[in-house]
Amino acid sequence: MKPIKVGLLGLGTVGTGVVRIVEGHQTDLQSQVGSPIVIEKVLVQNKSKARSISIDPAKLTEDAWDVIHHPDIDVIVEVMGGIETTRTYILEALARGKHVVTANKDLMALHGPEILAAAQENRCDVLYEASVAGGIPIIRTLIEGFSSDRITKIMGIVNGTTNYILTKMSQEGAAYADVLKEAQDLGYAEADPTSDVEGLDAARKMTILATLGFRANVALEDVDVKGISAISREDILYAKRLGYEVKLLGIAERQDDYISVGVQPTMVKTSHPIASVNGVYNAVYVYGEAVGETMFYGPGAGELPTATSVVADLVAVVKNLKLGVNGKQELLAYKEKKLKTDEQIASKYFILLHVADRAGVLAQITQAFAEHEVSLESVVQQPNPNIPEAEIIIITHDASKAAANRVLNSFERMDVVKTVKSVYRVEG
Amino acid sequence: MKPIKVGLLGLGTVGTGVVRIVEGHQTDLQSQVGSPIVIEKVLVQNKSKARSISIDPAKLTEDAWDVIHHPDIDVIVEVMGGIETTRTYILEALARGKHVVTANKDLMALHGPEILAAAQENRCDVLYEASVAGGIPIIRTLIEGFSSDRITKIMGIVNGTTNYILTKMSQEGAAYADVLKEAQDLGYAEADPTSDVEGLDAARKMTILATLGFRANVALEDVDVKGISAISREDILYAKRLGYEVKLLGIAERQDDYISVGVQPTMVKTSHPIASVNGVYNAVYVYGEAVGETMFYGPGAGELPTATSVVADLVAVVKNLKLGVNGKQELLAYKEKKLKTDEQIASKYFILLHVADRAGVLAQITQAFAEHEVSLESVVQQPNPNIPEAEIIIITHDASKAAANRVLNSFERMDVVKTVKSVYRVEG
């Protein structure tokens, strides 16, 4: 019953949650792992800061090496965030044979392969369930639950801030800028919201999910990213009329071992399970060749949800310690990465055009699609009293991204097309 | 690279799926576990039966002991179903040191503790992910994903047949008997549908989920069961008008270590994520003190979805074999089981009454609730041209099951109450 000693890097929101759960659930944790779990040392920025939890001041330090070099500490829990410094800390911890649990999506998206290789070399565990979709155990699910299957598609609402904004825009008909402001006031969005609203945060999480799902090292630069800042109220209104919700989806797809990963605003058919994931909630939809459609739903952030995943990883590390099998997880990325070209990436598209309001225009437009072999599911031309032009709303059948771009480029050379107002990927 | 040899008990729907996945995904499986996985021997009822897969006839046997006593077989995969004979086979396999993967909910619900104890005694793995909710990795999620949390509620749509019937009744306004007939014609319901429609199948699955979620050995007889055969079109219509869907929910709850488990038709607020789980799909909603609301959605049955879970368990057994750590999973049921009394089980109720259509009746009815300290959320009295009486629809606030029963019993002594037409638990 020798206690397992944990070093905590960071005592912000998630770190506080980790302390709360390790202390509050100690009896249950001990029943599972057979030893007490003790938080031995905690790296903080300022030892004298007031905190919402009571913690022995002797455990706090402002020097990371007090934690990482502590001889009695078995496991480092990293919840401080950041990239370069944190990477140094984690590699040093691994070099000293300490296991690592991290909630750091940025680090894992950028340096995952290096860190996992260092873990294997030092026979250490590195677990990172909390790095994607907070409280949803999606990383375990991809590694273990679907170990037997060939996953062909992962679609994720993996950023709560943007889902909150889009939900509000959809439910209240509000404008993007107003809802963003409100989200900032409520603390759901950062003062500088760029990383969330431009899709970068989601792209990092999709890098991790695609790597696990497809067993190939997907890199952040492989992800095609578009954010939500250009979404208008009208787009959402038109989407709803046609039976869609606009969601910021991370979409990773595989076909014949060729993969693509993108993050973009997407119109999702309301009957699709991911369309009704609202507010700050996250969800990951996984399609496997054998299992078919599955979806995993839960809180994507927050003190206790994220800490739940961190401490579940800690329990897994301790169980491995007891069995003497840390660091035995084989590297999962055993497949060579082959990226799809734009000719191979296919989806349906929603396209909203403002066009000259005169005879023959619709024929010219549809001819452009035909020339590039993009077939159409539906075409609606309608007057819009707010603009001098006519409006055309087109939903295509599955078309390659390359072909869709060729059509859109051809509009630039057509006098009758005044504006390509919106282009969305369509799912479901 | 010595191959891992598997003995398969049963070559019906799921067994066929297991063969397909093990053969079709062999390269991927080998990349993960480091050895070929070979299905060495298969128990069938009739060796000469025509099959949809090609399999070496020399591997087939009609004698279970050819599989269980086979000296080279490391793992037994049991997908034959049944209880007593199967229990004998599995205990014998464990006594011979063979690991077991089973999809058998009946067996695990009735004899789980005995089988898991035998596994531990013989240092063998017994894994049973496929026994609940087919392709959804919910057992792993409860054991590992939420190891750090205290789960307080599990609500499951864990029977696809009844969910198909209720979905059709809701979407098409059809009657129970007609939809059941249609489900039987489509192969979604058995010729004798009792086990599904009376809630017994769901009760067995809830026994397994509650045991895992609450870490206490819940027995089948602890589950209070009511099926769907008495649900009328009118009930569903009224539910929809009030913003609810009727679902057959398994509900397991814990409060201060006292637990209750029931399966019953429940009115679920349409805004609740489980309300939109339709058709033959399954979903398990899990509420944890720390993580909050989560839900896991996917196919609950079918050849390949169920086989996905079986083969994922097989991969886990083989990984444990490589590490030499089989049978080291500590028994999870470390908590003493304490069942809630009817005084402790609380929920909202929907009650539909046919009452005498005269002055003062509503006062008498509401007085009965007040006497038993059940407070009301809403009361609607309305004429119904199809009946001579008046109709009263009541939704209560949270009330104990005992108090609700006292109210219902008091109606039997009241002349003005002609019929207690329907009573539903209400969630969301």
Interface residues (C-beta under 8 A of the other chain):
Chain A: G17 R20 I21 H25 D28 L29 S31 Q32 G34 E129 G135 I136 P137 R140 T141 E144 G145 F146 S147 S148 D149 R150 R215 P273 S276 Y281 G288 E289 A290 V291 G292 E293 T294 M295 F296 Y297 G298 P299 G302 L304 P305 A307 T308 S309 V310 V311 A312 L314 V315 A316 L323 V325 K328 E330 L332 Y334 K335
Chain B: G17 R20 I21 H25 D28 L29 S31 Q32 G34 E129 G135 I136 P137 R140 T141 E144 G145 F146 S147 S148 D149 R150 R215 P273 S276 Y281 G288 E289 A290 V291 G292 E293 T294 M295 F296 Y297 G298 P299 G302 L304 P305 A307 T308 S309 V310 V311 A312 L314 V315 A316 L323 V325 K328 E330 L332 Y334 K335
